[in-house]
């Protein structure tokens, strides 16, 4: 369903070790309304819910809620550091267009 690159997984482990609020929690990747293209990606450390899908990739467990799962199927999460800055980037085959900043997308029908 969702793939994490090794670089993204390493960064998740780093943040999990640095953030007190991440202790005992699992990374959640989700979609929410907003951004300049309609949907945007979110990342947080959270507790699992009964209807979550739990994906394991690159040694990291990731929680995905049912609504987000339909938009994240086949997506790859990477961590990029370049001249524009650094952050998690989602390569999403379900996005028909993305905004210039790359943080939001429009989904296909």
C-alpha positions as CSV (number, residue, x, y, z in Angstrom):
1,X,0.0,0.0,0.0
2,X,2.6,2.6,1.1
3,X,6.4,2.4,0.8
4,X,9.0,4.3,2.9
5,X,12.4,4.8,1.5
6,X,15.4,4.0,3.7
7,X,16.2,7.7,4.0
8,X,12.6,8.5,5.1
9,X,12.7,5.6,7.6
10,X,16.0,6.8,9.0
11,X,14.5,10.3,9.5
12,X,11.4,8.8,11.2
13,X,13.6,6.9,13.6
14,X,15.6,10.1,14.3
15,X,12.5,12.2,15.0
16,X,11.0,9.4,17.2
17,X,14.1,9.4,19.3
18,X,14.1,13.2,19.6
19,X,10.5,14.0,20.3
20,X,9.1,13.2,23.7
21,X,5.5,13.2,22.3
22,X,6.5,10.3,19.9
23,X,7.4,7.9,22.8
24,X,5.3,4.7,22.5
25,X,3.5,5.9,19.3
26,X,3.6,5.0,15.7
27,X,4.0,7.2,12.6
28,X,0.7,8.1,11.0
29,X,0.6,9.3,7.4
30,X,-2.7,10.8,6.4
31,X,-4.5,12.9,3.9
32,X,-6.5,16.0,4.8
33,X,-8.4,18.6,2.9
34,X,-6.5,21.8,2.3
35,X,-3.5,23.2,0.4
36,X,-3.7,24.9,-2.9
37,X,-4.6,21.7,-4.8
38,X,-7.4,20.3,-2.6
39,X,-5.6,17.7,-0.4
40,X,-2.4,17.7,1.6
41,X,-0.3,15.1,3.3
42,X,0.1,15.0,7.1
43,X,2.6,13.1,9.3
44,X,2.3,12.7,13.1
45,X,3.1,10.1,15.8
46,X,-0.1,8.6,17.0
47,X,-1.8,5.6,18.7
48,X,-3.4,3.0,16.4
49,X,-7.2,3.0,15.9
50,X,-9.3,-0.1,15.3
51,X,-9.9,0.7,11.7
52,X,-6.3,1.6,10.8
53,X,-4.2,-0.2,8.3
54,X,-0.8,-0.9,9.6
55,X,2.0,-1.0,7.0
56,X,5.5,-2.0,7.6
57,X,8.2,-0.7,5.2
58,X,11.9,-0.2,5.6
59,X,11.6,-1.4,9.2
60,X,9.0,1.3,10.1
61,X,5.4,0.7,11.1
62,X,3.0,3.2,9.6
63,X,-0.6,3.8,10.4
64,X,-3.1,4.8,7.7
65,X,-6.8,5.5,8.3
66,X,-9.4,4.1,5.9
67,X,-10.1,7.5,4.1
68,X,-6.4,8.2,3.6
69,X,-5.7,4.6,2.4
70,X,-7.6,5.1,-0.8
71,X,-5.4,8.1,-1.8
72,X,-2.1,6.6,-0.6
73,X,-2.3,3.2,-2.3
74,X,1.0,2.7,-4.2
75,X,2.6,5.9,-2.8
76,X,6.2,6.2,-1.7
77,X,7.4,8.5,1.1
78,X,10.9,9.8,0.8
79,X,12.9,12.4,2.8
80,X,14.6,15.1,0.6
81,X,17.2,17.6,1.4
82,X,18.0,20.2,-1.3
83,X,18.5,23.9,-1.8
84,X,14.8,24.5,-1.1
85,X,15.0,22.9,2.3
86,X,14.3,19.4,3.7
87,X,11.2,17.4,4.4
88,X,9.1,14.4,3.6
89,X,8.0,14.1,0.0
90,X,5.2,11.8,-1.2
91,X,5.5,10.3,-4.7
92,X,1.8,9.5,-5.3
93,X,0.5,7.7,-8.4
94,X,-3.1,8.7,-7.4
95,X,-2.4,12.5,-7.8
96,X,-3.4,14.0,-11.1
97,X,-1.7,17.3,-10.3
98,X,0.3,18.8,-7.5
99,X,0.9,22.4,-6.4
100,X,4.2,24.2,-6.9
101,X,5.3,23.6,-3.4
102,X,4.7,19.8,-3.6
103,X,2.8,19.6,-0.3
104,X,-0.7,19.3,-1.8
105,X,-2.3,17.4,-4.6
106,X,-5.5,16.9,-6.6
107,X,-6.8,13.3,-6.7
108,X,-8.2,11.6,-9.8
109,X,-11.8,10.5,-9.9
